[in-house]
Amino acid sequence: MTSPPAPRDAVPKVLLVGNPNTGKTSLFNALSGLHAHTANYPGITVDLRQAHIPLPGEGQAGTIELIDLPGIYSLTPSSPEESVAVAALSGDRLGSPAAIVLVLDATNLNRNLALAAEVLELGHPTVIALSMIDAAEESGIEIDRTKLASQLGCPVVAVSARRRRGLTELTSQVAQIVSAPSAPLPVVGQIREAVSACSVGCDGCGFAARFHWSDNVVGATVTGTPTASPWTTRIDRVLTAPWVGSALLAAIMLGLFFAIFAFADFPMTLIESVFGSLGAVVDDWLPSAPVASVLWVPAVTAVSLAVWTLGYRLARVRWRPRSAAIAVIASLAVAALPLDDFRSLLVDGVIAGIAGVVVFLPQICILFFLITLLEDSGYMARAAFVMERLLRRVGLPGKAFVPMLSAHACAIPGIMAARTIENWRDRLATILVLPLMTCSARLPVYAMVAALLFGDQPLQAGLMFAGAYGLGIVAALGSAWCLKKSILTGEASPLVIELPPYRWPSLSNAILITIDRATVFLRKAGSVILLISVILWALASYPKLPASALTAGASEQAVAAQSLEYSLAGRAGRALEPIFAPLGFDWQINVGIVSSFAAREVLVSTLSIVYGMGEEGAEDGAGLTETLRRQQRDDGTPVFTTATSVSLLVFFVLAMQCLPTQAVTARETGSWKWAIFQLVYMSLLAYGAAWIAYRICLAL
Amino acid sequence: MDVDHPTLAAVAPGRFLCARLDPVAGAERMKSLGICVGRPLELLSSGDPMILRVCGTSIGLSRQLAAAVRVTPLAETAPATPASPLLATSVNG
């Protein structure tokens, strides 16, 4: 097993290993704080959290790169995440680690030591972190650390991430073994003997022997037996009961969504007004008359290049001849724009594009914060347990629950969360149906339709929202069932899941993880959506309406509407008329659909422009609704009848309109073929369902 | 020794000793969690999925997988720390 030697002056890599639910990630967060970020290592399909941690001590010790590996139960991986951890430990992909920090749960050494036996056999310099020592002490467990250290042949440090105990001691021990790695441990030989000595009764896989060895070590070093926490057992009796459990889960989920909407409202309004002011400020600040080219062109090119550099860094694109050429050509093109176009690009393209992404951060952050709290408390395992029966009926595993929940904020983190699903077919089915769940970006569209249909009837509007969410969920479950019956045949893998004891979740841990997830969203979705917004701006601005076509005395908004009709986007809308006419859409709505196929939320502002209310119309909710209601087709009938509004809603609930999500699907499934399949089946589903809804509404 | 022990799916809640694990998909995961030959198990609730207590933690397990686990009942007076009558050798720690 050869692994590439780490370059001499590279920062030594230290791997954080352990069972799931041992407080490993909390320990990582406690050691790294805000210095952690998610890194992408070549050849590894899972992003790993890593942090550069300064080591105490003089001389050789400097900094280490601490990498948080996914939790594993043994060195035989069952899921893609676990395979990454095992590969990293054996020195593939990341090179030979300088040291390993093995996290063992002090309240459950019996099982944790089985992994320790396997990891110690690898022969890397190891430090044992005995985590959750506070919980162990509270249940009356005492561990003789010196004896344990001699049994295992490596230093043992008691830590509590929550109480911040033992952290400095841990880093000093790591510093010591990184600078002076010890010879192969004698205990490794003992473990090997013990494992090969066990023969009878099992098929030689080694598990039973390791557990037996672990029992002996525990017997020698631990006093006091860990008992099941009585609270956990009591609560579980209720939470996992057949009907009560499901009802409580539904109630908790409703509470979750209510909290999101209630708390996200204020920050979202704040963000919108901040970006609105920013747009106005930039507008004022730009010169009103064209400046001399010799000043203008270099200045704008320089600024544009700076922005591209920032964008590349954010999206982690490397500076190669091709990417550099793209940046330079685009900057020169921008500098060559006439002043008015440049102004429009900045305000309507770039700033509006950034605003369009950032405005979703509150909802995404709140949802992830609450999900992380629930995971930390141990409840999510029970949720997967309760959902197992329902999801199994459509061919999905119970573990698909958390990805599905995350997808209600944004499908991208949901798709990434599907990595915990062991079976490939189950995982693929989950990923393919996730975007059907209502994500935050669809909500502005729902709100617009709700205002059209139920302007002053909040109860009906609320029911409509609930119905839209429900439609997404039902469509996802139904599609999963169809997939499992046709292309991805096979029963969902049966459930094996650890139900950790309930614990008070850690707020600081949740905050750090939320920041990390929000950054991932900005990085993966934000950069692409911004680029798309600028492209859409170009499609909607060019070709420009020739002066001769302007009607005399037309208002600014009327000119804007005319220009949009003349542009590429407008022409596309006209061209699509025959296709979308059966759904009740007119060409203006089609323009909105074309533009929202890359980013859903763009529909509202596009409709506002195309119907002559200009950009500002999108903010004037009541005004926009009135304008939409007044729109008439060529034959005099209103455009936004109930039937059209409903079919528009149904279309948006089900359509695949998010390029960043497609990119992540392609990455997680390993090929664009599945992303394209997702686009095709969801488009057909959206079209068909919208048509049916339209017909039903017409008949009523 | 071909006594057909009852499967975990067929017994009422109680304490057991794992006698044999049929080679099914998912057996590796069960073994790594402690559902392994010679280990004591406690069945807490038999529904679908069922809840076991093994190696100090609770595990949720599909009935389908539970049917692959063959068990022998453990007497109530058995010690809390495991004695493994099925392993021929004892190991020095």
Interface residues (C-beta under 8 A of the other chain):
Chain A: Y73 S74 T76 S78 T107 N108 N110 R111 A114 Q151 A194 A197 C198 S199 V200 G201 C202 D203 C205 F207 A208 A209 F211 H212 W213 D215 N216 V217 G219 A220 T225 P226 A228 T232 T233 D236 R237 T240 P242 A381 A384 F385 E388 R389 G398 E422 S493 P494 L495 V496 I497 E498 L499 P500 P501
Chain B: P23 A25 G26 E28 R29 M30 K31 S32 L33 G34 C36 V37 G38 R39 L44 S45 G47 D48 P49 I51 R53 C55 G56 T57 S58 I59 G60 L61 S62 Q64 L65 A80 T81 P82 S84 L86 L87 A88 T89 V91 N92 G93
